[in-house]
Amino acid sequence: MSSQSSVSSVALNPLAEAANAAIRTDCPAVLEMLSERGKRFFFPAKGILAQGAEAKQKAKTANATIGIATESGQPMHLQCVHQYYQGLTPNEIYEYAPSYGKPELRQAWAKKQREETPSLGQSLTSLPVVTNALTHGLAVVGDLFLDAGEEALSSDLMWENYNLSWETRLGARISTYPFFDTRLTGFNLQAFTQALFSRRGRKLVVALNFPNNPSGYTPTRAEAGAIVNALTAAAEAGSKLVVVCDDAYYGMFFDEQCETESLFGRLAQAHPNLLAIKIDGATKEEFVWGLRVGFVTYGVKGGTKAVYDALEQKTAGMIRAVISNVSMPGQSIVYKALQSPSFRAQQAEKVALLRRRSAATAVECRKSEYADCWDVYPFNSGYFMCLRVKGVTAEAVRQELLETHGVGVIALGQTEVRVAFSCLTEAQIPGVFLAIATAVRALVAKK
Ligand SMILES: Cc1ncc(COP(=O)(O)O)c(C=O)c1O
């Protein structure tokens, strides 16, 4: 017997059985969407964790359950570590967080999501489960919903880590459709709709990432409505869709036309055959890349508390199995920032700075004198923009830029050059595009 078949023949834990039964009763299509691993997963609520929780309530004399060391009623700690923290108590720094995440942070993030997503209305969703930022959220979703050989659909312009996490790690297959129409005016709705249509009746994971990395494009309101309609129609036609809204760059919108609500709001109540999953977090939105705090949230039409509890349990079980729990200081800081009365104003100030850089970039990259060097992909949001260089490869341009001009950009595919205007000052922007044009022309002249 192969190790694979012996793994899948292991009897389901009764807690996994109970979670699956809850999903089967209220949202049978969602059970079909889970991977074999996803079906097996559960949160070990009756073991050490449950005994520890019970002791926390009742062990008034002495609590010898917790896997930390204490002193004077607080987590033990070293001064050489503690000197780097201010404004956080030892409990907020050194204790383990629950595998689901700090309860008050989950509530605060849910409140923020609701405020930013009015289309959710009163519809029920899960509570966000805390992940080690968005990369980990995407990985957990892959673990729970993608078996080896299964297909995920993404745009051709996508964050390359989808490949590493879902293809290389899990053996799933990522298929792509062209993100932009051929005239580079906007989202390629026709290609997207066709990709869904040609897979109708099947299970499919669909990754949507707006604002998009690498292009920096967010669909317009009309495009966003059409995307929701296309997905709803595919679900109505019998496809079982797991739609992953990767909202990493949420809030960085620089154009009036942008859809400023996450598509999760409408997708979460679109159709019983469509499970919407919101992957979001503090990383880019709160400018805390290294803190590693993200969230996974579920929504499906007809979803009940029992279904969301089951999905949260499977998610937290996966977290418990791999990393146990997410950094306590990271969660404490993000929670406190969300409570700060100046959070929104400070965030808006930084977004305004990025908007000015985006505007400066738009002027420079579209100058008519560069028309021989590249086409500009549409961009209106996020951290990045992309050029399609003419007559040379993106990799050659990247190397020439580094060697001759000391300018770093990312080469993607054959001809895409990604520029992160998010980390350029406005003063640097004209020089960067002049350098790219000079590099392209020098390479063309050498041919
Ligand atoms: C589209 C997209 N999703 C997810 C992530 C991962 O973000 P995190 O740093 O929170 O793991 C990134 C980071 O670059 C990204 O560009």
The ligand as a Tripos MOL2 file, in Angstrom:
@<TRIPOS>MOLECULE
LIG
   16    16     1     0     0
SMALL
NO_CHARGES

@<TRIPOS>ATOM
      1 C1         -0.8700   39.6040   -4.3960 C.3       1 LIG1
      2 C2         -0.1950   39.2800   -3.1270 C.ar      1 LIG1
      3 N1         -0.7810   38.4400   -2.2780 N.ar      1 LIG1
      4 C3         -0.2100   38.1110   -1.1160 C.ar      1 LIG1
      5 C4          1.0030   38.6290   -0.7490 C.ar      1 LIG1
      6 C5          1.6130   38.1680    0.5410 C.3       1 LIG1
      7 O1          1.6410   39.1160    1.5140 O.3       1 LIG1
      8 P1          2.1970   38.8120    2.9820 P.3       1 LIG1
      9 O2          3.4740   39.5500    3.0810 O.co2     1 LIG1
     10 O3          1.1280   39.3470    3.8690 O.co2     1 LIG1
     11 O4          2.3730   37.3540    3.1460 O.co2     1 LIG1
     12 C6          1.6730   39.5060   -1.6020 C.ar      1 LIG1
     13 C7          2.9950   40.0510   -1.2290 C.2       1 LIG1
     14 O5          3.7560   40.5180   -1.9770 O.2       1 LIG1
     15 C8          1.0520   39.8390   -2.8240 C.ar      1 LIG1
     16 O6          1.6410   40.6720   -3.6850 O.3       1 LIG1
@<TRIPOS>BOND
     1     1     2 1
     2     2     3 ar
     3     2    15 ar
     4     3     4 ar
     5     4     5 ar
     6     5     6 1
     7     5    12 ar
     8     6     7 1
     9     7     8 1
    10     8     9 2
    11     8    10 1
    12     8    11 1
    13    12    13 1
    14    12    15 ar
    15    13    14 2
    16    15    16 1
@<TRIPOS>SUBSTRUCTURE
     1 LIG1         1 GROUP 0 **** ****
